[in-house]
């Protein structure tokens, strides 16, 4: 058996991808699915955890908030990690953190230990997606990148929506610890396979890490995501402080972080090299993905509330409504990626942007207190169909628009932007939904009218935001024709 740390063979098949590289991509896809499934698994179990550990909602919320915060801190570091260490070392380190965290959470007798387990899980999760994207850009030929990014869409679309449904099924008949006990062997299997079969796809460089940049990134991205999530928690009565404080700290720290990176990139020592934004194609694609992520995560949070509070359906039914959309996006991913390789991005992203916007306008107008299960499901499937035409092409365009040495920084930048946008979208949807609903009830309106109007204005805001996606979609060009970030 060959040494797993040795250089991979150079023989390629007809696709231009070596067998060793296929094995690496397969391991990363499986592992990414496991860790991303875990990300949304716990939310539905919070009431059970609160009862068992005798804690309130404001404390239990940290199991979700701390997960987001940890990922916000870790993802900006992945650019440095992927340049400083081998693919194998980064993978094993990430999966080890995830497995240890899962075990800690499974046996946790108190909240503090459970929270520590979730933080360790998040630290491993935060590395996996940027590592997967960077690896694909490194080993997959240009003509097949769309197809491979379409495969990633399966993981990124299906895993998050399966989490709440699977979590609900588990906690319906088993203790909440089963959430982690069931995931644990899959994490161990991925780790063992990685130790046994993972090979390196890049050579590490002796780059140093700037401690001040790390501290500023923690304050910037951690502050922004915590503050944004607290806006939503404030309307639900579980916020522990004014959200404006962490948002302000995050914004000021982000400004300082940007200036620090501009200074350090002159000597190639930046934590995130901002020369990735020298490519206008990367910037446009990133903005589109950020808006899409805000819409997707906002709708994933809003729809279950609307379905349960407005239509009087069960949590299981709300999960069954969002699951087909995720499956649709996942199944469509490879076909969209294949089409991208053949016809380029614009024939996909322009219709995708229009379909997404039309779906949101229809949802804003048609999702009333009298809507049927079929109406909600149908409109959400239309929304997901539009998003399915966007994700894989935009990922490919963004990463293909920067030079090879910037792939780790571009992956980290995309991951960070998606985390912030997801938190912002979720917070924005919940704040509008709650504030409008409260205003309706205080004016003497019924509970059903409050849900109706809250959902209407939240979705109306999303529909307005979607117009920006349409405008930007006409500016997206083929990766081979776009400018790349300069040295």
Secondary structure per residue as TSV (DSSP state, phi and psi in degrees):
chain	resnum	aa	ss	phi	psi
A	1	X	-	360.0	137.3
A	2	X	-	-73.6	156.0
A	3	X	-	-69.9	124.0
A	4	X	T	-67.6	-16.1
A	5	X	T	-94.3	-0.9
A	6	X	S	-76.3	167.8
A	7	X	B	-67.4	140.9
A	8	X	-	-72.2	153.0
A	9	X	-	-66.6	156.6
A	10	X	-	-96.8	-10.5
A	11	X	-	-64.5	135.6
A	12	X	-	-122.8	153.6
A	13	X	-	-88.4	-168.3
A	14	X	T	-63.8	-18.5
A	15	X	T	-88.0	-8.1
A	16	X	S	84.1	10.8
A	17	X	-	-115.1	130.0
A	18	X	-	-74.0	160.3
A	19	X	H	-61.7	-38.9
A	20	X	H	-63.6	-40.2
A	21	X	H	-67.7	-37.1
A	22	X	H	-61.5	-39.7
A	23	X	H	-64.5	-41.7
A	24	X	H	-62.4	-46.5
A	25	X	H	-62.6	-42.1
A	26	X	H	-60.7	-44.4
A	27	X	H	-62.3	-41.9
A	28	X	H	-67.8	-39.0
A	29	X	H	-64.2	-45.5
A	30	X	H	-62.3	-45.7
A	31	X	H	-65.9	-40.6
A	32	X	H	-62.8	-38.4
A	33	X	H	-62.5	-43.3
A	34	X	H	-62.6	-48.1
A	35	X	H	-72.8	-33.7
A	36	X	H	-75.1	-31.6
A	37	X	H	-60.9	-41.4
A	38	X	H	-64.4	-28.4
A	39	X	H	-59.5	-37.9
A	40	X	T	-107.9	10.7
A	41	X	T	-75.4	-30.8
A	42	X	S	-86.7	-26.5
A	43	X	G	-51.7	-44.1
A	44	X	G	-70.6	-16.4
A	45	X	G	-93.6	-0.4
A	46	X	H	-57.4	-43.7
A	47	X	H	-58.8	-40.6
A	48	X	H	-66.0	-40.7
A	49	X	H	-65.7	-40.7
A	50	X	H	-60.4	-44.1
A	51	X	H	-66.2	-42.8
A	52	X	H	-70.5	-42.6
A	53	X	H	-94.7	0.4
A	54	X	T	57.0	54.2
A	55	X	-	-125.6	160.2
A	56	X	-	-89.7	175.0
A	57	X	H	-64.3	-37.4
A	58	X	H	-65.3	-29.4
A	59	X	H	-81.1	-47.0
A	60	X	H	-60.8	-31.9
A	61	X	T	-58.3	-23.2
A	62	X	H	-67.3	-20.0
A	63	X	H	-64.9	-28.2
A	64	X	H	-91.2	-46.2
A	65	X	H	-64.1	-44.8
A	66	X	H	-63.3	-33.2
A	67	X	H	-62.6	-48.4
A	68	X	H	-63.0	-42.2
A	69	X	H	-62.6	-43.8
A	70	X	H	-62.3	-43.7
A	71	X	H	-64.0	-36.7
A	72	X	H	-64.0	-31.9
A	73	X	H	-80.2	-38.8
A	74	X	H	-76.7	-42.6
A	75	X	H	-56.9	-43.8
A	76	X	T	-61.6	-21.9
A	77	X	T	-80.2	-14.5
A	78	X	H	-66.2	-30.2
A	79	X	H	-58.8	-45.8
A	80	X	H	-65.2	-45.4
A	81	X	H	-60.4	-40.9
A	82	X	H	-74.5	-21.0
A	83	X	H	-87.8	-31.4
A	84	X	H	-84.6	-32.4
A	85	X	S	-121.6	163.9
A	86	X	-	-72.9	160.2
A	87	X	H	-55.6	-44.5
A	88	X	H	-61.2	-45.4
A	89	X	H	-65.7	-42.0
A	90	X	H	-65.7	-42.7
A	91	X	H	-62.6	-49.7
A	92	X	H	-62.7	-40.3
A	93	X	H	-62.8	-44.1
A	94	X	H	-65.4	-46.0
A	95	X	H	-70.2	-31.1
A	96	X	H	-64.3	-45.2
A	97	X	H	-59.2	-43.9
A	98	X	H	-64.2	-44.9
A	99	X	H	-65.5	-44.9
A	100	X	H	-61.9	-44.1
A	101	X	H	-61.7	-39.6
A	102	X	H	-63.9	-41.9
A	103	X	H	-65.3	-44.3
A	104	X	H	-59.3	-44.9
A	105	X	H	-66.1	-35.9
A	106	X	H	-66.1	-33.0
A	107	X	H	-105.1	7.0
A	108	X	-	-65.1	122.3
A	109	X	S	-90.0	-15.5
A	110	X	S	-133.4	164.0
A	111	X	H	-63.1	-41.7
A	112	X	H	-57.9	-41.1
A	113	X	H	-69.9	-37.7
A	114	X	H	-63.6	-42.1
A	115	X	H	-63.5	-41.1
A	116	X	H	-61.6	-39.6
A	117	X	H	-62.9	-41.7
A	118	X	H	-65.0	-36.9
A	119	X	H	-65.1	-42.7
A	120	X	H	-64.0	-41.4
A	121	X	H	-58.7	-45.5
A	122	X	H	-65.0	-35.5
A	123	X	H	-61.5	-39.9
A	124	X	H	-72.2	-40.2
A	125	X	H	-63.0	-40.2
A	126	X	H	-61.3	-25.3
A	127	X	H	-83.8	-29.5
A	128	X	H	-66.9	-48.4
A	129	X	H	-65.8	-47.6
A	130	X	H	-59.4	-36.8
A	131	X	H	-63.6	-42.3
A	132	X	H	-63.2	-48.0
A	133	X	H	-65.3	-42.9
A	134	X	H	-64.7	-40.5
A	135	X	H	-62.2	-44.0
A	136	X	H	-62.9	-42.3
A	137	X	H	-66.1	-26.3
A	138	X	H	-79.9	-38.6
A	139	X	H	-108.3	-15.8
A	140	X	S	-95.4	129.8
A	141	X	-	-59.4	153.3
A	142	X	G	-54.3	-41.7
A	143	X	G	-70.1	-9.0
A	144	X	G	-120.4	7.3
A	145	X	H	-68.9	-37.4
A	146	X	H	-60.6	-44.0
A	147	X	H	-60.5	-42.4
A	148	X	H	-71.3	-38.5
A	149	X	H	-64.7	-31.7
A	150	X	H	-63.3	-35.6
A	151	X	H	-65.9	-38.4
A	152	X	H	-60.3	-33.8
A	153	X	H	-58.3	-32.2
A	154	X	H	-57.9	-47.0
A	155	X	H	-66.6	-48.3
A	156	X	H	-72.9	-20.5
A	157	X	H	-97.3	-43.0
A	158	X	H	-78.8	-45.3
A	159	X	H	-58.3	-48.4
A	160	X	H	-62.6	-35.0
A	161	X	H	-83.7	-21.0
A	162	X	H	-75.6	-26.1
A	163	X	H	-55.7	-56.9
A	164	X	H	-61.5	-39.0
A	165	X	H	-66.6	-47.2
A	166	X	H	-63.9	-40.7
A	167	X	H	-62.0	-40.8
A	168	X	H	-64.3	-40.2
A	169	X	H	-64.2	-41.4
A	170	X	H	-66.9	-51.5
A	171	X	H	-74.1	-12.1
A	172	X	H	-69.2	-25.7
A	173	X	H	-131.5	-7.8
A	174	X	S	-129.9	161.4
A	175	X	-	-62.8	156.5
A	176	X	T	-61.2	-25.4
A	177	X	T	-60.4	-23.5
A	178	X	H	-63.8	-24.0
A	179	X	H	-56.9	-39.1
A	180	X	H	-90.1	-34.0
A	181	X	H	-63.1	-39.1
A	182	X	H	-71.1	-37.2
A	183	X	H	-74.0	-30.8
A	184	X	H	-53.8	-51.4
A	185	X	H	-62.7	-31.0
A	186	X	H	-67.9	-38.4
A	187	X	H	-65.0	-42.8
A	188	X	H	-62.3	-42.9
A	189	X	H	-61.3	-44.8
A	190	X	H	-62.2	-40.0
A	191	X	H	-65.4	-45.8
A	192	X	H	-62.3	-44.2
A	193	X	H	-62.0	-37.5
A	194	X	H	-65.8	-43.3
A	195	X	H	-62.5	-37.3
A	196	X	H	-79.6	-43.1
A	197	X	H	-120.3	-7.9
A	198	X	-	-69.3	134.5
A	199	X	-	-118.5	165.3
A	200	X	B	-88.6	141.0
A	201	X	-	-115.7	-0.4
A	202	X	S	-150.8	159.7
A	203	X	-	-96.0	130.3
A	204	X	-	-69.1	152.8
A	205	X	-	-117.7	151.9
A	206	X	-	-86.4	74.8
A	207	X	-	-101.6	147.8
A	208	X	-	-102.4	156.6
A	209	X	-	-102.0	136.7
A	210	X	-	-91.5	112.5
A	211	X	H	-62.3	-38.4
A	212	X	H	-62.9	-38.6
A	213	X	H	-63.4	-39.8
A	214	X	H	-62.6	-46.7
A	215	X	H	-62.0	-43.1
A	216	X	H	-66.3	-37.1
A	217	X	H	-67.2	-37.6
A	218	X	H	-61.2	-48.1
A	219	X	H	-67.2	-39.3
A	220	X	H	-70.3	-62.4
A	221	X	H	-75.7	-36.6
A	222	X	H	-65.3	-43.3
A	223	X	H	-64.3	-43.8
A	224	X	H	-64.8	-47.1
A	225	X	H	-69.4	-40.1
A	226	X	H	-63.2	-46.1
A	227	X	H	-62.4	-43.7
A	228	X	H	-63.7	-41.5
A	229	X	H	-66.9	-32.1
A	230	X	H	-70.9	-26.1
A	231	X	H	-59.7	-43.0
A	232	X	H	-68.0	-40.0
A	233	X	H	-67.3	-32.7
A	234	X	H	-61.5	-40.1
A	235	X	H	-71.4	-19.8
A	236	X	T	-96.2	1.7
A	237	X	T	80.4	17.0
A	238	X	-	-118.3	11.5
A	239	X	-	-74.9	139.6
A	240	X	-	-100.4	-9.6
A	241	X	S	-159.5	169.1
A	242	X	-	-65.8	125.3
A	243	X	H	-63.9	-22.9
A	244	X	H	-63.6	-30.7
A	245	X	H	-65.4	-55.5
A	246	X	H	-65.2	-32.0
A	247	X	H	-64.2	-42.7
A	248	X	H	-65.3	-45.1
A	249	X	H	-59.7	-42.9
A	250	X	H	-63.3	-43.2
A	251	X	H	-65.0	-44.6
A	252	X	H	-65.7	-40.2
A	253	X	H	-67.0	-35.5
A	254	X	H	-64.3	-41.3
A	255	X	H	-61.0	-44.8
A	256	X	H	-64.2	-38.0
A	257	X	H	-62.6	-43.4
A	258	X	H	-61.4	-47.5
A	259	X	H	-61.3	-38.5
A	260	X	H	-65.1	-40.8
A	261	X	H	-68.4	-38.7
A	262	X	H	-61.2	-35.5
A	263	X	H	-72.3	-45.4
A	264	X	H	-73.9	-27.7
A	265	X	G	-69.4	-13.8
A	266	X	G	-65.7	-25.1
A	267	X	G	-114.8	19.3
A	268	X	T	57.2	38.4
A	269	X	-	-119.3	14.5
A	270	X	-	-71.1	146.5
A	271	X	S	-68.9	-45.2
A	272	X	S	-125.8	111.3
A	273	X	-	-71.9	114.3
A	274	X	G	-78.3	2.3
A	275	X	G	-67.9	-10.7
A	276	X	G	-60.5	-29.2
A	277	X	G	-82.5	-1.5
A	278	X	G	-67.4	-21.1
A	279	X	-	-87.4	113.1
A	280	X	H	-66.3	-28.2
A	281	X	H	-65.5	-42.5
A	282	X	H	-61.9	-44.8
A	283	X	H	-63.5	-44.3
A	284	X	H	-63.7	-44.8
A	285	X	H	-63.3	-38.8
A	286	X	H	-64.5	-42.9
A	287	X	H	-62.0	-43.3
A	288	X	H	-62.1	-43.7
A	289	X	H	-65.2	-35.9
A	290	X	H	-65.0	-45.9
A	291	X	H	-63.5	-41.9
A	292	X	H	-61.9	-41.6
A	293	X	H	-64.7	-39.6
A	294	X	H	-61.5	-42.4
A	295	X	H	-67.0	-45.5
A	296	X	H	-63.6	-51.5
A	297	X	H	-70.7	-33.4
A	298	X	H	-63.7	-42.8
A	299	X	H	-70.5	-35.1
A	300	X	H	-63.7	-29.0
A	301	X	H	-85.1	-39.3
A	302	X	H	-73.7	-44.2
A	303	X	H	-58.9	-44.7
A	304	X	H	-59.7	-36.5
A	305	X	H	-65.2	-46.1
A	306	X	I	-63.4	-43.1
A	307	X	I	-65.1	-41.5
A	308	X	I	-81.2	-44.6
A	309	X	I	-79.7	-37.3
A	310	X	I	-90.3	-41.7
A	311	X	S	-98.3	-9.8
A	312	X	-	71.8	24.6
A	313	X	-	-90.4	168.2
A	314	X	-	-83.6	162.4
A	315	X	H	-56.9	-36.2
A	316	X	H	-64.2	-41.4
A	317	X	H	-65.3	-36.6
A	318	X	H	-66.3	-35.8
A	319	X	H	-67.6	-37.2
A	320	X	H	-69.3	-22.9
A	321	X	H	-75.2	-43.1
A	322	X	H	-81.5	-22.0
A	323	X	H	-62.9	-47.1
A	324	X	H	-59.0	-32.9
A	325	X	H	-63.6	-44.2
A	326	X	H	-63.5	-40.8
A	327	X	H	-64.1	-39.7
A	328	X	H	-60.8	-46.0
A	329	X	H	-63.1	-40.4
A	330	X	H	-67.2	-45.6
A	331	X	H	-68.2	-32.8
A	332	X	H	-75.7	-22.6
A	333	X	H	-51.2	-54.9
A	334	X	H	-60.8	-36.6
A	335	X	H	-69.8	-39.2
A	336	X	H	-65.2	-41.9
A	337	X	H	-62.3	-40.9
A	338	X	H	-63.1	-42.6
A	339	X	H	-64.1	-37.5
A	340	X	H	-59.5	-45.4
A	341	X	H	-62.0	-27.7
A	342	X	H	-92.0	-40.1
A	343	X	H	-119.9	-4.3
A	344	X	-	86.8	-179.0
A	345	X	S	-81.5	-37.1
A	346	X	H	-63.1	-40.6
A	347	X	H	-64.1	-11.8
A	348	X	H	-101.8	-48.0
A	349	X	H	-74.4	-32.1
A	350	X	H	-66.8	-52.0
A	351	X	H	-61.3	-37.5
A	352	X	H	-60.8	-42.9
A	353	X	H	-65.3	-40.8
A	354	X	H	-67.2	-44.9
A	355	X	H	-61.2	-43.0
A	356	X	H	-59.3	-46.0
A	357	X	H	-66.9	-44.2
A	358	X	H	-60.4	-42.0
A	359	X	H	-60.7	-42.4
A	360	X	H	-67.8	-40.8
A	361	X	H	-63.4	-40.9
A	362	X	H	-66.5	-38.9
A	363	X	H	-63.5	-41.6
A	364	X	H	-61.9	-33.4
A	365	X	H	-89.8	-30.7
A	366	X	H	-104.4	-18.9
A	367	X	-	-84.9	81.6
A	368	X	S	-104.2	-177.2
A	369	X	T	-68.2	-10.8
A	370	X	T	-108.4	7.6
A	371	X	-	-68.1	152.1
A	372	X	-	-95.2	163.4
A	373	X	H	-55.0	-43.4
A	374	X	H	-64.4	-37.3
A	375	X	H	-63.7	-46.8
A	376	X	H	-61.6	-46.6
A	377	X	H	-62.0	-45.3
A	378	X	H	-63.0	-45.5
A	379	X	H	-66.9	-38.1
A	380	X	H	-67.0	-34.8
A	381	X	H	-66.3	-37.5
A	382	X	H	-63.5	-43.4
A	383	X	H	-58.3	-47.2
A	384	X	H	-67.2	-31.3
A	385	X	H	-63.8	-41.7
A	386	X	H	-64.4	-45.0
A	387	X	H	-64.6	-33.2
A	388	X	H	-62.9	-31.7
A	389	X	H	-76.4	-9.2
A	390	X	H	-104.7	-42.9
A	391	X	H	-59.9	-59.1
A	392	X	H	-61.2	-46.3
A	393	X	H	-60.4	-40.4
A	394	X	H	-70.5	-39.3
A	395	X	H	-57.6	-46.5
A	396	X	H	-66.3	-45.1
A	397	X	H	-60.7	-46.4
A	398	X	H	-60.3	-50.8
A	399	X	H	-73.9	-28.2
A	400	X	H	-79.6	-7.3
A	401	X	T	-93.0	2.4
A	402	X	S	-121.2	158.8
A	403	X	-	-72.5	160.6
A	404	X	G	-51.3	-42.9
A	405	X	G	-69.4	-12.2
A	406	X	G	-99.5	0.6
A	407	X	H	-54.2	-48.3
A	408	X	H	-60.3	-38.5
A	409	X	H	-71.0	-37.9
A	410	X	H	-65.1	-42.3
A	411	X	H	-61.8	-43.3
A	412	X	H	-65.2	-39.7
A	413	X	H	-64.2	-42.3
A	414	X	H	-64.0	-46.2
A	415	X	H	-60.6	-42.3
A	416	X	H	-65.8	-45.1
A	417	X	H	-61.8	-38.9
A	418	X	H	-66.8	-38.5
A	419	X	H	-63.5	-46.3
A	420	X	H	-65.4	-43.5
A	421	X	H	-65.2	-40.6
A	422	X	H	-61.6	-43.8
A	423	X	H	-65.0	-40.9
A	424	X	H	-66.1	-44.2
A	425	X	H	-63.2	-45.1
A	426	X	H	-60.3	-47.4
A	427	X	H	-62.7	-45.1
A	428	X	H	-62.7	-45.4
A	429	X	H	-61.9	-45.4
A	430	X	H	-68.9	-40.5
A	431	X	H	-61.9	-48.5
A	432	X	H	-63.8	-46.3
A	433	X	H	-56.9	-46.1
A	434	X	H	-73.6	-43.7
A	435	X	H	-66.0	-43.3
A	436	X	H	-65.7	-43.2
A	437	X	H	-60.8	-41.8
A	438	X	H	-63.5	-41.1
A	439	X	H	-63.9	-40.5
A	440	X	H	-64.8	-44.4
A	441	X	H	-67.8	-38.0
A	442	X	H	-67.5	-22.8
A	443	X	T	-89.9	8.1
A	444	X	T	94.8	4.7
A	445	X	-	-75.2	160.0
A	446	X	-	-76.5	165.8
A	447	X	H	-63.7	-38.8
A	448	X	H	-66.8	-37.2
A	449	X	H	-67.1	-36.7
A	450	X	H	-62.6	-43.3
A	451	X	H	-65.5	-44.1
A	452	X	H	-55.4	-53.6
A	453	X	H	-70.7	-37.7
A	454	X	H	-61.5	-47.1
A	455	X	H	-65.3	-38.9
A	456	X	H	-59.0	-50.7
A	457	X	H	-73.4	-32.6
A	458	X	H	-64.5	-45.2
A	459	X	H	-71.5	-31.2
A	460	X	H	-64.0	-41.2
A	461	X	H	-62.4	-42.8
A	462	X	H	-61.8	-39.1
A	463	X	H	-64.0	-40.0
A	464	X	H	-64.1	-43.7
A	465	X	H	-61.0	-33.4
A	466	X	H	-65.9	-19.9
A	467	X	H	-63.7	-29.8
A	468	X	H	-65.3	-35.1
A	469	X	H	-64.4	-40.8
A	470	X	H	-61.1	-47.3
A	471	X	H	-59.5	-45.3
A	472	X	H	-70.6	-27.0
A	473	X	H	-62.1	-29.1
A	474	X	T	-75.2	-11.0
A	475	X	T	-98.3	-5.9
A	476	X	-	-75.9	133.2
A	477	X	-	-126.9	170.2
A	478	X	-	-62.0	142.2
A	479	X	G	-56.7	-34.9
A	480	X	G	-70.0	-16.2
A	481	X	G	-105.8	-1.8
A	482	X	S	-96.3	162.2
A	483	X	-	-78.4	153.3
A	484	X	-	-112.4	160.9
A	485	X	-	-60.2	139.9
A	486	X	-	-92.0	160.4
A	487	X	-	-72.9	360.0
